[in-house]
Amino acid sequence: MIIISGNVVNVNTFIQDYNPNDIEKYIIAKMDLSKSTYEYGSLTQFKFELNLRYSIVIAAKNMNKGYMEFRTFRKSMCNPNYWRRTNEGGFILKKGVTPSDAIKDISINSAKYGTECATAMIIIYYQALLNIYAPSLFNKLFPTIQLMNWHYIDTLLEDVGYIKKRSDYFPGDRRYFYNPDVDPVEPEWQGENVIDLSNGLYFGHGIGIGDADEMISELNKFRIKDATTSAYLLDSAARPDFKTLADIK
């Protein structure tokens, strides 16, 4: 059920704005049929979430098409024209560099970058927001950016660092495939952070796009000898605070 401005919404009033295979239409229908209530203070808030979820999916697909390498923090790399690599393996925006330009460069010069899957997720969220906000607003909101999994994430995006059980899962959510029997020699494969792309497909940096079985099969290649427990998808997800982001002017 969807409630906007205190009223239960008849989704037929706006679902026809989208094409049959659009992600937004899928999200609307799933929310409408859900036993949970999805409440918004305004139609603008609701449509912002739809737009941002779509943008997250597109950013994930674009990363999959690029050439950013999967690397551990120890071997991470970035374009030194825009970022300074830290001793921990993260990337800090260089002084004098425009944040929006630096985030765009990760797509433009993707071959100059390499990092692990968690940091890739953060990059995707920044790229998605840059597609929604005007560059001037993006730069105002994120004047300093440090990219390194969830440790240095901006306050406005901190919710994507906390994965928890949800009643429903939607495109644009961050999901996690856990590999409990990972080989300790290759701890980077203890799990895979992914973006839900809809229709049972996920994108994970280092694996690519695939369904749950393909993600699990790939992770299972990195288990200890004689492992008995398969990797599996956690029944939980992380997502940004869409309403707060929508209300920013």
C-alpha positions as CSV (number, residue, x, y, z in Angstrom):
1,M,0.0,0.0,0.0
2,I,1.2,3.5,-0.9
3,I,0.2,6.6,1.1
4,I,1.0,10.1,-0.1
5,S,0.2,13.2,1.9
6,G,-2.0,11.1,4.3
7,N,-4.1,9.5,1.5
8,V,-4.0,5.9,0.2
9,V,-3.1,6.2,-3.5
10,N,-4.8,4.7,-6.5
11,V,-1.7,3.8,-8.4
12,N,-3.6,3.8,-11.7
13,T,-3.5,7.6,-11.6
14,F,0.3,7.7,-12.3
15,I,1.5,4.1,-13.1
16,Q,0.4,4.7,-16.8
17,D,3.2,7.3,-17.0
18,Y,5.6,4.5,-17.4
19,N,6.2,1.8,-20.0
20,P,5.3,-1.8,-19.3
21,N,8.9,-2.9,-18.6
22,D,10.1,0.2,-16.7
23,I,11.7,-0.4,-13.4
24,E,9.6,2.4,-11.9
25,K,6.4,0.6,-12.9
26,Y,7.6,-2.6,-11.3
27,I,8.4,-0.8,-8.0
28,I,5.0,1.0,-7.9
29,A,3.1,-2.3,-8.5
30,K,5.2,-4.1,-5.8
31,M,4.7,-1.4,-3.2
32,D,1.0,-1.3,-4.0
33,L,0.5,-5.0,-3.5
34,S,2.7,-5.2,-0.4
35,K,1.4,-5.9,3.0
36,S,3.7,-3.1,4.2
37,T,2.8,0.6,4.0
38,Y,5.0,2.9,2.0
39,E,4.2,6.4,3.2
40,Y,5.5,9.7,1.7
41,G,4.9,13.3,2.6
42,S,4.4,14.3,-1.0
43,L,4.2,13.0,-4.5
44,T,7.6,14.7,-5.1
45,Q,9.2,12.4,-2.4
46,F,7.7,9.3,-4.0
47,K,8.8,10.2,-7.5
48,F,12.2,11.1,-6.3
49,E,12.7,7.6,-4.9
50,L,11.5,6.1,-8.2
51,N,13.9,8.3,-10.1
52,L,16.9,7.6,-7.8
53,R,16.3,3.8,-7.8
54,Y,16.3,3.9,-11.6
55,S,19.4,6.0,-11.6
56,I,21.2,3.5,-9.2
57,V,20.4,0.6,-11.5
58,I,21.7,2.5,-14.5
59,A,24.9,3.5,-12.7
60,A,25.5,-0.1,-11.7
61,K,25.0,-1.3,-15.3
62,N,27.3,1.4,-16.6
63,M,30.0,0.3,-14.1
64,N,29.6,-3.2,-15.4
65,K,30.3,-1.9,-19.0
66,G,33.4,0.0,-17.8
67,Y,37.0,-1.1,-17.1
68,M,37.4,-0.5,-13.4
69,E,39.3,-3.5,-12.0
70,F,38.4,-5.5,-9.0
71,R,41.3,-5.1,-6.5
72,T,41.9,-5.4,-2.8
73,F,42.6,-2.2,-0.8
74,R,46.2,-3.1,-0.8
75,K,46.4,-2.9,-4.6
76,S,43.7,-0.2,-5.2
77,M,44.3,2.5,-7.7
78,C,42.7,5.8,-8.8
79,N,43.3,8.7,-11.2
80,P,45.8,10.9,-9.4
81,N,44.5,14.0,-11.3
82,Y,41.3,13.8,-9.2
83,W,42.0,11.6,-6.2
84,R,44.7,10.9,-3.6
85,R,45.1,7.3,-2.7
86,T,45.4,6.8,1.1
87,N,47.6,4.3,2.9
88,E,44.5,2.3,3.7
89,G,43.7,2.0,0.0
90,G,40.8,4.5,-0.2
91,F,40.5,7.6,-2.3
92,I,40.3,11.2,-1.1
93,L,39.2,14.0,-3.3
94,K,42.1,16.3,-4.1
95,K,42.0,19.9,-3.1
96,G,40.9,22.2,-5.9
97,V,39.0,19.4,-7.7
98,T,35.3,19.7,-8.3
99,P,33.5,16.8,-6.7
100,S,31.1,16.2,-9.6
101,D,34.1,16.1,-12.1
102,A,35.9,13.6,-9.9
103,I,32.9,11.3,-9.7
104,K,32.3,11.6,-13.5
105,D,35.9,10.7,-14.1
106,I,35.4,7.3,-12.6
107,S,33.2,6.5,-15.5
108,I,35.1,8.4,-18.2
109,N,38.5,7.0,-17.2
110,S,37.4,3.8,-15.5
111,A,40.5,1.9,-16.5
112,K,42.5,4.1,-14.2
113,Y,40.6,2.8,-11.2
114,G,40.6,-0.4,-9.2
115,T,38.9,-1.2,-5.8
116,E,36.8,-3.8,-4.1
117,C,33.0,-4.3,-4.1
118,A,32.0,-2.2,-1.1
119,T,33.7,0.9,-2.4
120,A,32.2,0.3,-5.8
121,M,28.7,0.4,-4.2
122,I,29.5,3.8,-2.8
123,I,30.7,5.1,-6.1
124,I,27.5,3.9,-7.7
125,Y,25.3,5.8,-5.2
126,Y,27.4,9.0,-5.8
127,Q,27.0,8.5,-9.6
128,A,23.3,8.0,-9.3
129,L,22.8,11.2,-7.2
130,L,24.9,13.2,-9.7
131,N,22.5,12.0,-12.4
132,I,19.6,13.4,-10.2
133,Y,21.0,16.6,-8.7
134,A,22.4,19.5,-10.7
135,P,26.2,19.5,-10.5
136,S,26.1,22.8,-8.4
137,L,23.8,21.1,-5.8
138,F,25.9,17.9,-5.8
139,N,29.1,19.9,-5.2
140,K,27.4,21.9,-2.4
141,L,26.2,18.7,-0.7
142,F,29.4,16.7,-1.1
143,P,32.3,19.2,-1.0
144,T,34.7,16.6,0.3
145,I,34.5,12.9,-0.7
146,Q,36.4,9.9,0.6
147,L,35.8,6.6,-1.0
148,M,36.4,3.5,1.0
149,N,33.6,1.1,1.8
150,W,31.4,2.3,4.7
151,H,34.1,3.8,6.9
152,Y,34.2,7.3,5.6
153,I,30.8,7.6,3.9
154,D,29.1,11.0,3.9
155,T,26.3,11.5,6.4
156,L,23.7,11.9,3.7
157,L,24.5,8.4,2.4
158,E,25.3,6.7,5.7
159,D,22.1,4.5,5.5
160,V,23.6,2.5,2.6
161,G,26.2,1.3,5.0
162,Y,23.6,-0.5,7.3
163,I,22.1,-3.7,5.9
164,K,19.0,-5.0,7.7
165,K,16.0,-7.2,7.1
166,R,13.2,-5.7,5.0
167,S,9.7,-6.7,4.2
168,D,10.2,-6.1,0.5
169,Y,13.2,-5.7,-1.8
170,F,13.4,-3.3,-4.7
171,P,15.7,-2.4,-7.6
172,G,18.4,-0.1,-6.3
173,D,18.7,-1.8,-3.0
174,R,22.2,-3.0,-1.8
175,R,22.1,-6.7,-1.1
176,Y,24.8,-9.0,0.2
177,F,25.8,-12.6,-0.7
178,Y,27.7,-14.1,2.3
179,N,30.3,-16.7,1.9
180,P,30.8,-18.2,5.4
181,D,33.4,-20.9,4.3
182,V,35.7,-18.5,2.4
183,D,39.3,-19.5,2.0
184,P,41.2,-17.3,4.5
185,V,43.9,-16.9,1.8
186,E,41.4,-14.9,-0.2
187,P,39.3,-13.0,2.4
188,E,38.1,-10.5,-0.3
189,W,35.7,-13.2,-1.4
190,Q,34.0,-13.5,2.0
191,G,31.0,-12.0,0.4
192,E,29.8,-9.8,-2.5
193,N,28.0,-6.5,-2.2
194,V,25.5,-6.2,-5.1
195,I,22.9,-3.8,-6.5
196,D,19.5,-5.3,-7.1
197,L,18.8,-4.7,-10.8
198,S,15.3,-6.2,-10.8
199,N,14.0,-9.3,-12.5
200,G,16.3,-11.5,-10.3
201,L,19.5,-9.9,-11.6
202,Y,22.3,-8.3,-9.5
203,F,25.5,-6.4,-10.2
204,G,28.5,-7.1,-8.1
205,H,31.9,-5.5,-8.8
206,G,34.3,-8.3,-9.5
207,I,31.7,-10.7,-10.6
208,G,29.5,-8.7,-13.0
209,I,25.8,-9.1,-13.7
210,G,24.1,-12.4,-12.9
211,D,21.3,-14.0,-11.0
212,A,21.5,-15.3,-7.5
213,D,22.7,-18.8,-8.6
214,E,25.5,-17.3,-10.6
215,M,26.6,-15.0,-7.7
216,I,26.6,-18.0,-5.4
217,S,28.5,-20.3,-7.8
218,E,31.2,-17.7,-8.2
219,L,31.7,-17.2,-4.5
220,N,31.7,-20.9,-3.9
221,K,34.9,-21.1,-6.0
222,F,36.7,-19.3,-3.1
223,R,35.8,-21.6,-0.2
224,I,38.1,-23.6,2.0
225,K,38.9,-27.2,1.0
226,D,36.1,-29.6,1.9
227,A,33.7,-26.7,2.6
228,T,30.2,-27.7,3.6
229,T,28.3,-24.4,3.6
230,S,27.4,-22.7,0.3
231,A,27.4,-18.9,-0.1
232,Y,23.9,-17.5,0.1
233,L,21.9,-14.2,-0.3
234,L,21.2,-12.5,3.1
235,D,17.5,-11.7,3.7
236,S,18.4,-8.0,4.2
237,A,19.2,-4.9,2.3
238,A,20.5,-1.3,2.6
239,R,19.1,1.7,0.9
240,P,19.6,5.5,1.2
241,D,17.2,7.8,3.0
242,F,15.2,8.7,-0.1
243,K,12.9,11.1,1.7
244,T,15.7,13.2,3.2
245,L,17.5,13.3,-0.2
246,A,14.3,14.2,-1.9
247,D,13.6,17.2,0.4
248,I,17.0,18.8,-0.3
249,K,16.8,22.0,-2.3
